[in-house]
Amino acid sequence: MKGTYGARLKYALALRGRSRKELAEFLGISVQAVGQVINGPTVALTAENHEKAVRLLGIDGYWLATGIGDAEPKALAWPFKRIDLKKVQALNDEQLAAVETSVIIYAERQGADISIKTMASTA
C-alpha cells in the first residue's frame, strides 16, 4: 500500500482495531490533529510521535513513513505468552523503561546473557 502517510496511518489503525482517540491520547495530541494527518492538511506526525504510533500499533515504521514494504514488522514474534502485547505497547516511556529494567535484572539473576544497548546521548 503506497498512498499517503495519512492513508497508511488510517489503515494501521483499522488493522489493529484502534481508534483515532486512542492514538491521540497515547501521543498526547488532539483527535483533530490525528484527523488532520489522516485527511491530509498535515503531511505526517512528528518524528517522535511517528515512533510512538509505530510502537502503539505494532507496525513497521519504515512502511508507515514511506509506503514501502508491509505494515507488519519483520521483527521477532512476541515471545511472551502471559503478557498482552497491546498493553505493553500502551505503556508510556517511563513505564516501559521500568518493565525493561525489571526484565534485565531478572534475566541477570537467572544467569541469562542479555545484551544491553547503551542509549546514545542527544545533548
Secondary structure, 3 states (H helix, E strand, C coil): CCCCHHHHHHHHHHHHCCCHHHHHHHHCCCHHHHHHHHHCCCCCCCHHHHHHHHHHHCCCHHHHHHCCCCCCCCCCCCCCCCCCHHHHHCCCHHHHHHHHHHHHHHHHHCCCCCCCCCCCCCC
